Amino acid sequence: MPFKPNYNQQRSERNRAKEQKKQEKLQKREEEAARRKATQEGDAPQDGDTPPQDGETDPS
């Protein structure tokens, strides 16, 4: 005769898998946010680094 089902163990396994999936999703979202933030900082010019636009004169 097979073993009697252990519902508490099955439930804890499902909860563990669910929590692991949630952590992986959160990690992925944080990595993507950090990558977007780094891209935005790389694209944004720093103060004083912008070349003069057409029609503007350089005060130097």
matplotlib code that plots the C-alpha trace (Angstrom):
import matplotlib.pyplot as plt

x = [0.0, 1.4, 2.1, -0.7, -0.5, 1.2, -0.8, 1.3, 4.5, 2.9, 1.5, 4.9, 6.6, 4.1, 4.6, 8.4, 8.2, 5.8, 8.1, 11.2, 9.4, 8.4, 11.9, 13.3, 10.7, 11.6, 15.3, 14.7, 12.6, 15.3, 18.0, 16.0, 15.3, 19.0, 19.8, 17.3, 18.6, 22.2, 21.1, 19.3, 22.3, 24.6, 22.4, 21.8, 24.6, 26.3, 26.2, 28.7, 29.3, 26.7, 28.1, 26.5, 23.5, 23.1, 22.7, 24.2, 27.5, 30.2, 31.0, 34.7]
y = [0.0, 3.4, 6.1, 8.2, 11.7, 14.3, 17.4, 19.7, 18.8, 19.2, 22.6, 23.7, 22.6, 24.6, 27.7, 27.3, 27.1, 30.1, 32.2, 31.3, 32.3, 35.6, 36.3, 35.6, 37.9, 40.7, 40.2, 40.4, 43.6, 45.2, 44.4, 45.8, 49.0, 49.4, 48.9, 51.5, 53.9, 53.4, 53.9, 57.2, 58.5, 57.6, 59.5, 62.6, 65.2, 66.5, 70.2, 72.2, 69.3, 70.4, 71.9, 75.2, 74.7, 76.4, 80.1, 80.2, 81.9, 80.7, 83.4, 82.3]
z = [0.0, -0.9, 1.6, 2.9, 1.2, 3.3, 2.5, 4.7, 2.9, -0.5, 0.6, 1.9, -1.3, -3.4, -1.1, -1.4, -5.2, -5.3, -3.0, -5.1, -8.3, -6.7, -5.6, -9.1, -10.6, -8.1, -8.9, -12.6, -12.2, -10.0, -12.6, -15.4, -13.4, -12.6, -16.3, -17.4, -14.7, -15.9, -19.5, -18.6, -16.6, -19.5, -22.0, -19.9, -20.4, -17.3, -16.4, -18.4, -20.8, -23.4, -26.6, -27.7, -29.9, -33.3, -32.9, -29.5, -28.9, -26.7, -24.0, -23.9]

ax = plt.figure().add_subplot(projection="3d")
ax.plot(x, y, z, "-o")
ax.set_aspect("equal")
plt.show()
